[in-house]
């Protein structure tokens, strides 16, 4: 089977490459720039706006895993171009090449599209996928963490200093990137009746997710520190986002758009939308995964 992959050089995509290598599965992967040779990977140069590159990517592919997408930007308009238009172009290439199986990585933020431009773009992309006529499956990951991640790393670094500022009270689910990578590959040829034309919200198996304070304390344990984790009002987070933009410009990690969905109280994966256990189940529980991630950060000199 030929599996085409977008987003292969990103955080989640690299984990999919790693998992595919462990399984001996060959992937055809889209990349913006030349990549070093990698066993089991056929690199295709192109972007989601490049019709020629997309045609080469999906030519003869039996399945496509669409991971690529924009998660953070100081300009909200960028989300539509990357997440909506890019998905539309990929779907058009799939239809032309008659590649029927399509696994789309969306986001829990698509549940509340009014909260952020990111969530709105993911919800719009989901609608396009659902009307594509392909054999689609949509995956809405919660917070994804693990080696190479730079978003949750901010919390690990803060915890190392003993202070983890939090959004207003709420709860969220998390998933280790390796578990997500396994899921995406497992979905490719899972029994059609169980996964085709369905939307799933996977997590680490923790019922009711993690309160923000519980997660901060668990990260503190992972780095060997007791942490002070105050809940900050939205007004303070908005001010912090403006400050981050002034300090880091386009590389700011906290943006106004992120504040929009960070302050929503419920980003817990819904049990009614869990993946059938005969298809996939999480292997890495939160405490274990957070500790391993902290060790990776230390080994890389990040902490």
Backbone torsions as a table, in degrees:
resi	resn	phi	psi	omega
1	UNK	NA	135.8	174.7
2	UNK	-97.8	120.9	179.5
3	UNK	-113.0	124.3	177.5
4	UNK	-95.6	141.5	-175.7
5	UNK	-132.8	130.9	169.7
6	UNK	-103.8	159.6	179.2
7	UNK	72.8	22.7	-172.4
8	UNK	-66.1	-24.3	-178.3
9	UNK	-93.9	1.4	178.2
10	UNK	-89.6	-177.3	-176.3
11	UNK	-57.7	-55.6	-179.4
12	UNK	-71.0	-42.4	-177.9
13	UNK	-60.0	-39.0	178.1
14	UNK	-64.3	-35.1	177.2
15	UNK	-67.8	-35.3	176.0
16	UNK	-65.0	-41.9	176.3
17	UNK	-59.4	-44.7	179.8
18	UNK	-60.8	-45.3	-178.9
19	UNK	-66.6	-38.4	178.3
20	UNK	-63.5	-38.8	177.4
21	UNK	-64.0	-40.7	178.0
22	UNK	-61.5	-31.9	-178.0
23	UNK	-90.4	-9.7	-175.3
24	UNK	74.7	27.4	-179.8
25	UNK	-95.9	133.6	178.4
26	UNK	-90.1	134.4	179.3
27	UNK	-119.7	149.8	168.6
28	UNK	-108.6	118.9	-167.6
29	UNK	-122.1	136.5	179.3
30	UNK	-83.1	137.7	179.3
31	UNK	-144.6	144.1	178.5
32	UNK	-73.1	-31.9	-175.2
33	UNK	-137.6	163.5	-176.8
34	UNK	-56.7	139.6	-179.7
35	UNK	-119.8	151.5	175.3
36	UNK	-64.8	152.0	179.2
37	UNK	-55.6	138.9	-179.1
38	UNK	-137.9	124.6	-177.3
39	UNK	-57.0	129.6	177.5
40	UNK	83.3	6.4	-178.9
41	UNK	-124.4	128.1	171.7
42	UNK	-105.0	111.2	-177.2
43	UNK	-82.0	136.8	174.9
44	UNK	-121.5	121.2	-178.4
45	UNK	-79.2	128.5	179.6
46	UNK	164.2	179.6	178.4
47	UNK	-135.0	175.8	178.8
48	UNK	-70.3	-9.3	176.2
49	UNK	-103.2	3.8	-175.6
50	UNK	-103.5	102.5	-176.7
51	UNK	-60.8	-39.6	-178.8
52	UNK	-65.9	-45.4	178.9
53	UNK	-62.8	-41.5	179.6
54	UNK	-65.4	-38.7	178.6
55	UNK	-62.8	-41.3	177.7
56	UNK	-66.3	-37.2	-178.2
57	UNK	-61.5	-45.7	-171.3
58	UNK	-97.2	-4.6	-179.0
59	UNK	-59.1	117.4	179.1
60	UNK	76.8	4.0	-179.3
61	UNK	-78.5	135.4	175.1
62	UNK	-83.9	-21.0	-178.1
63	UNK	-149.9	150.9	177.7
64	UNK	-129.0	130.8	172.9
65	UNK	-109.9	113.6	-174.8
66	UNK	-101.2	98.1	-179.4
67	UNK	-98.4	-33.8	-172.0
68	UNK	-56.9	140.6	177.1
69	UNK	177.8	160.9	178.9
70	UNK	-95.1	124.2	-178.8
71	UNK	-105.5	-18.7	-176.9
72	UNK	-150.0	135.4	178.3
73	UNK	-162.0	142.4	175.1
74	UNK	-72.7	-16.7	179.6
75	UNK	-110.2	106.9	-177.3
76	UNK	-56.5	-27.7	-179.0
77	UNK	-63.9	-23.4	-178.9
78	UNK	-64.4	-29.0	-177.1
79	UNK	-63.1	-40.4	-178.7
80	UNK	-63.9	-46.4	-177.7
81	UNK	-62.4	-45.0	-175.9
82	UNK	-75.9	-47.8	-169.2
83	UNK	-90.4	-31.0	-178.6
84	UNK	-95.7	-59.2	-178.7
85	UNK	-62.8	-41.2	178.9
86	UNK	-61.0	-42.0	177.8
87	UNK	-65.6	-41.1	179.0
88	UNK	-60.3	-44.5	-179.9
89	UNK	-64.4	-39.5	178.6
90	UNK	-65.3	-41.2	178.1
91	UNK	-63.0	-40.3	177.7
92	UNK	-62.2	-41.4	177.5
93	UNK	-63.8	-38.4	178.4
94	UNK	-63.6	-43.8	-180.0
95	UNK	-64.4	-40.7	178.9
96	UNK	-63.3	-40.2	-178.5
97	UNK	-86.1	-3.7	-178.4
98	UNK	60.4	37.9	172.3
99	UNK	-89.1	112.2	-168.1
100	UNK	-90.8	-37.0	-173.1
101	UNK	-83.8	126.9	-174.0
102	UNK	-138.1	115.0	177.1
103	UNK	-107.0	118.0	-173.5
104	UNK	-112.0	125.5	176.4
105	UNK	-89.3	109.5	178.4
106	UNK	-102.4	-135.1	-178.1
107	UNK	-163.6	149.8	173.2
108	UNK	-58.3	-25.1	-179.3
109	UNK	-63.1	-17.8	177.3
110	UNK	-66.6	-17.4	176.9
111	UNK	-67.4	-29.1	-176.4
112	UNK	-128.3	69.6	-172.2
113	UNK	-65.7	-17.7	-179.4
114	UNK	-76.2	-10.9	-174.7
115	UNK	-83.5	-25.5	-175.7
116	UNK	-157.0	153.8	175.4
117	UNK	-66.7	-33.1	176.2
118	UNK	-60.8	-52.0	179.4
119	UNK	-61.5	-39.0	178.8
120	UNK	-62.4	-42.1	-179.4
121	UNK	-66.7	-36.4	178.7
122	UNK	-69.8	-38.0	177.2
123	UNK	-64.9	-40.4	178.6
124	UNK	-65.9	-40.3	177.8
125	UNK	-64.9	-39.6	176.7
126	UNK	-57.5	-44.2	-179.0
127	UNK	-62.1	-38.1	178.1
128	UNK	-66.0	-42.5	178.0
129	UNK	-62.0	-44.7	-177.3
130	UNK	-63.9	-27.1	-179.7
131	UNK	-99.5	11.0	-172.5
132	UNK	-76.6	-22.4	-174.4
133	UNK	84.8	-1.9	178.2
134	UNK	-86.2	170.6	175.0
135	UNK	-86.8	84.2	-170.7
136	UNK	-96.8	155.1	166.1
137	UNK	-137.0	133.1	178.9
138	UNK	-107.7	132.7	177.4
139	UNK	-115.9	124.5	176.8
140	UNK	-108.2	88.9	179.3
141	UNK	-68.6	149.2	167.9
142	UNK	-81.0	-150.8	177.1
143	UNK	-63.6	123.9	-178.5
144	UNK	-103.2	126.9	-178.4
145	UNK	-131.1	170.6	177.4
146	UNK	139.8	-177.8	179.1
147	UNK	-53.1	140.0	179.5
148	UNK	83.8	-13.6	-177.2
149	UNK	-69.4	138.0	178.9
150	UNK	-108.7	-10.6	-179.7
151	UNK	-80.7	-57.9	177.2
152	UNK	-66.6	-21.1	177.5
153	UNK	-56.0	-32.7	178.6
154	UNK	-58.5	-39.1	178.6
155	UNK	-70.4	-38.7	177.9
156	UNK	-63.0	-43.0	-179.5
157	UNK	-65.7	-40.6	177.4
158	UNK	-65.0	-41.6	-179.9
159	UNK	-62.3	-34.6	178.7
160	UNK	-61.4	-26.4	178.3
161	UNK	-92.0	-3.9	176.6
162	UNK	89.5	5.4	-178.0
163	UNK	-135.9	124.4	178.0
164	UNK	-127.9	96.1	176.7
165	UNK	-65.0	138.0	-175.6
166	UNK	-121.7	156.3	171.2
167	UNK	-71.7	176.9	176.4
168	UNK	-53.7	160.0	-173.4
169	UNK	-54.1	138.8	-179.8
170	UNK	179.0	-171.2	-178.4
171	UNK	-144.0	154.6	178.9
172	UNK	-148.7	162.1	172.3
173	UNK	-101.6	161.2	176.1
174	UNK	-135.5	164.0	175.4
175	UNK	-150.6	137.5	176.9
176	UNK	-72.5	141.4	-175.1
177	UNK	-60.5	-31.7	179.3
178	UNK	-68.7	-36.5	175.8
179	UNK	-66.1	-39.8	178.2
180	UNK	-64.5	-40.7	178.6
181	UNK	-61.7	-43.2	176.9
182	UNK	-59.2	-43.7	-178.7
183	UNK	-60.3	-46.8	-176.5
184	UNK	-60.8	-39.8	177.8
185	UNK	-74.2	-36.6	178.5
186	UNK	-62.8	-32.4	-177.1
187	UNK	-71.8	-21.2	-174.8
188	UNK	-56.9	-48.2	-177.4
189	UNK	-123.8	28.9	175.1
190	UNK	-67.8	158.9	-179.9
191	UNK	-52.3	123.9	-174.9
192	UNK	-52.9	-40.4	-176.9
193	UNK	-62.7	-22.8	-176.7
194	UNK	-91.9	-23.6	-170.4
195	UNK	-130.5	-19.8	-174.1
196	UNK	-72.7	135.9	179.8
197	UNK	56.5	42.8	177.5
198	UNK	-129.9	155.2	176.9
199	UNK	-116.1	130.3	-176.3
200	UNK	-120.2	148.3	174.9
201	UNK	-123.4	90.1	-178.0
202	UNK	-80.7	164.9	175.5
203	UNK	-157.8	-166.7	-177.3
204	UNK	-88.3	6.4	178.7
205	UNK	92.0	1.0	-178.8
206	UNK	-85.9	113.8	180.0
207	UNK	-60.2	135.7	178.6
208	UNK	68.0	9.7	174.6
209	UNK	67.2	-156.8	-178.5
210	UNK	-120.4	130.8	168.7
211	UNK	-66.0	155.8	-179.5
212	UNK	-57.1	-40.0	-179.0
213	UNK	-67.8	-41.3	178.3
214	UNK	-59.2	-42.6	-179.1
215	UNK	-66.6	-42.1	177.8
216	UNK	-60.8	-42.4	179.6
217	UNK	-66.8	-37.9	178.5
218	UNK	-65.8	-38.5	176.6
219	UNK	-67.3	-38.3	174.8
220	UNK	-58.8	-45.0	176.8
221	UNK	-59.9	-39.7	-178.4
222	UNK	-63.8	-32.0	-180.0
223	UNK	-98.9	1.3	176.3
224	UNK	80.3	30.5	-179.9
225	UNK	-134.7	142.4	165.5
226	UNK	-79.9	136.4	-173.3
227	UNK	-118.6	149.0	168.4
228	UNK	-95.7	122.7	-172.6
229	UNK	-127.7	81.0	-179.6
230	UNK	-78.5	143.6	173.6
231	UNK	-83.7	127.7	-178.5
232	UNK	-104.0	140.0	177.2
233	UNK	-68.8	160.2	-177.7
234	UNK	-57.7	-36.8	-178.0
235	UNK	-60.5	-38.8	179.0
236	UNK	-69.1	-41.0	178.6
237	UNK	-64.7	-38.2	178.1
238	UNK	-63.6	-41.5	176.9
239	UNK	-64.4	-38.9	178.1
240	UNK	-64.7	-36.2	178.2
241	UNK	-64.6	-40.7	177.8
242	UNK	-64.9	-39.7	178.9
243	UNK	-65.8	-41.1	179.8
244	UNK	-63.1	-37.8	178.1
245	UNK	-64.8	-39.3	179.1
246	UNK	-66.7	-38.6	-176.2
247	UNK	-79.1	-43.3	-172.9
248	UNK	-113.4	-1.1	176.9
249	UNK	59.3	-132.4	-178.3
250	UNK	-67.7	-11.9	179.2
251	UNK	-93.9	8.6	179.9
252	UNK	-58.5	135.1	178.7
253	UNK	-88.7	-30.4	178.7
254	UNK	-104.0	112.4	-179.6
255	UNK	-116.4	166.2	177.4
256	UNK	-59.5	-37.0	179.5
257	UNK	-64.2	-40.8	178.9
258	UNK	-67.8	-36.6	177.1
259	UNK	-58.6	-35.7	-179.2
260	UNK	-56.9	-45.9	-179.0
261	UNK	-93.1	-21.4	176.1
262	UNK	-61.4	-32.9	-174.4
263	UNK	-86.8	-0.2	174.0
264	UNK	-74.0	137.5	-171.0
265	UNK	-78.4	-13.5	-171.9
266	UNK	-135.9	99.3	170.9
267	UNK	-118.5	47.3	178.4
268	UNK	-94.7	131.4	176.3
269	UNK	-61.3	136.4	-175.8
270	UNK	-87.1	132.4	-177.4
271	UNK	-62.7	-28.5	179.7
272	UNK	-67.6	-14.9	-177.9
273	UNK	-116.9	23.9	178.8
274	UNK	-74.0	157.3	177.7
275	UNK	-74.1	136.8	176.8
276	UNK	-54.7	134.9	-175.9
277	UNK	-63.4	-22.8	177.2
278	UNK	-73.5	-14.2	177.9
279	UNK	-96.4	-45.8	-173.7
280	UNK	-163.9	148.5	171.2
281	UNK	-147.0	146.0	179.8
282	UNK	-65.5	143.7	177.2
283	UNK	-107.9	-22.1	-171.8
284	UNK	-110.3	105.0	178.3
285	UNK	-73.0	157.8	-171.9
286	UNK	-54.3	-53.3	-176.9
287	UNK	-58.7	-43.9	179.7
288	UNK	-63.6	-46.5	-177.4
289	UNK	-67.3	-39.1	179.0
290	UNK	-64.9	-41.0	178.6
291	UNK	-63.6	-42.9	179.8
292	UNK	-66.1	-36.4	178.9
293	UNK	-66.5	-41.1	176.9
294	UNK	-60.7	-40.3	178.4
295	UNK	-63.4	-39.5	179.0
296	UNK	-64.5	-44.6	178.4
297	UNK	-58.3	-42.1	179.5
298	UNK	-64.6	-44.1	-177.8
299	UNK	-62.0	-31.3	-179.9
300	UNK	-87.7	-3.6	-179.3
301	UNK	79.1	16.7	179.2
302	UNK	-78.4	-32.8	179.7
303	UNK	-107.2	NA	NA
